[in-house]
Amino acid sequence: MPVGGRTLRRMSTDETSRFVRLRVELVVEVGGPEDLRSTALGRIAQDTYMPEDERAHAQAAVKEDDAEALAYLVDPVDLVGNVPGVELTQASWSSEVIDYDPDSPEWDPDEHDDAEDGDEP
């Protein structure tokens, strides 16, 4: 359909991108750090593909930092691995210990996304 001297055409489903970025941000409370660390150490011990020098580094990090322990237990494949028609192409994640006050206006879950994306005013 011509508009202002140009022809616009609709993109069919086959012509649009098949890739979707899924952003998830979680804040979790660690009520049992010993259990968390023990479970992470168990996961590291069972990883048959992890080189020994990396294993030693991972174990040391998990013993000292709850965020590191959690990062070893969270697997993006678990989020979408069984979703029909979806194949995980790339994933990255990180964790950090934070000060959190759920009543603070600074913790508006939508505010961070708008500033980061730049899509909305």
Order of alpha helices (4+ residues) and beta strands (2+ residues): beta-beta-alpha-alpha-alpha-alpha-alpha
